[in-house]
Amino acid sequence: MPFYLKKHKIKKFVINSILISLSVQILIAPIIIFNFNMLSYNFLISSIIATPIFAGIMIFGIASFVLGPICFPILQILLDSLIFISKFISNLPLSKLVIPTPNLISIISYYIVCIAILFSKSKLVFRIIKDREKITNILKRLVVVLLIICITVKFVPILKNTDLRIFFIDVGQGDSSLIITPKNKVILIDGGGSPNENYDVGKSTLVPYLLDRGITKVDYMMISHFDNDHVGGLMYVLKSLKVKNILISKQFKESKEYKEFIELVNKKKTRIITVKQGDVIKIERDINFNILCPTPKLEFDDLNNNSIVAKMTYKSFSILFTGDIEKEAENKMLKKYNQATLKSTVLKIAHHGSKTSTIQEFINIVNPKITLIGVGKNNNFGHPNGEVLARIKNVGAKIYRTDENGEIMLRVDRNGKMWIDKMLN
């Protein structure tokens, strides 16, 4: 066979491989994004390199039935090459794109547009229906209408929203809160964690949760303290999404979780803001975080009592985030602050309702209407403690807990009126 014909066949094979791979990816892209929130563009590279190798594996695999062990060394080389290429391609920079979960209307519209394009290119359709120009115009209008619907579904809820939204996320035995401001700033406070090394709360729960809400960027990430049940899930968030600012406090000791997190932050070159008592973080108009603890000179020698305690205010509404502080830190705060400073509409109960926290004097002065407890179902710690629940009931506050209610959602309008909803019960 002449060389130019061989060259033509090779070129045709490569182009066909690319087109087939591209067609398959276009067809299944919405399904992959919906289920995994990921899309890789490296399939083009892999299809060009791996397809000939895979073909060789098939040929020598069949030949081994006749020729026997003589084919095994070649098969091993081809298989090792395929594994090496797969690993190499998967580690290329930006090999995976993280994409928010599409809604059903977007997916249906996508496939309708694909069908419309196929029909517009199909000669058979035009043979059956003679008026080609009419069909083309109909298809164009259909695509425009679908695009308008998709854009409306995507952006109208954002444009209409003028409320503050707070989501107390069910991450099992841990804490995690998502705040979306009226101007759509995203704040993530803590991220849960798990003592089970085979289960990543960030990968399995938190990141899918954020992507399902169309969130790919976090404006502020606040870490109350570096215990695994508060910071564990944030590692994967930082790896997968864009995080603009991270709020932490001075550490009395560098825990394993702290070292791992700082190493990752330095790689990502994310801005770290170290906060202390007296600092005010202004998020947007009328929304501020007042940092009440810890002091610049750390007063305690444990992680829990050195947690960041922050009061977020919006109009007449306020919520007090307490990390895992215990009675020692609560007593210090009672001496430092008056009722006007501590009183809050909502209180995030410290340390998952442990008996070592939420003393009666502290909850009396905070005097919340609503309390939130992040706790795992049937946990081994006895959280929340019965005495703590009794103290909360003494002030007449409603109790919401993730083990019984699942996700807890609060919505506050510009007049301070509050609505609360829960996933369960």
Secondary structure, DSSP 8 states (H G I E B T S, - for coil): --HHHHHHHHHHHHHHHHHHHHHHHHHHHHHHHHHHSEEESTHHHHHHHHHHHHHHHHHHHHHHHHHGGGGHHHHHHHHHHHHHHHHHHHTSTT-EEE-----HHHHHHHHHHHHHHHHHH-HHHHHHS--HHHHHHHHHHHHHHHHHHHHHHHHHHHHH--SEEEEE---SSS--EEEE-TT--EEEE-----S-TT--HIIIIIHHHHHHTT--EEEEEE-S---HHHHTTHHHHHHHSEEEEEEEE--SS--HHHHHHHHHHHHHT-EEEEE-TT-EEEEETTEEEEEEE--SS---SSTGGG--EEEEEETTEEEEE-TT--HHHHHHHHHH--HHHH--SEEE-GGGG-TTS--HHHHHHH--SEEEE---TT-TT--S-HHHHHHHHHTT-EEEEHHHH-SEEEEE-TT--EEEEES--
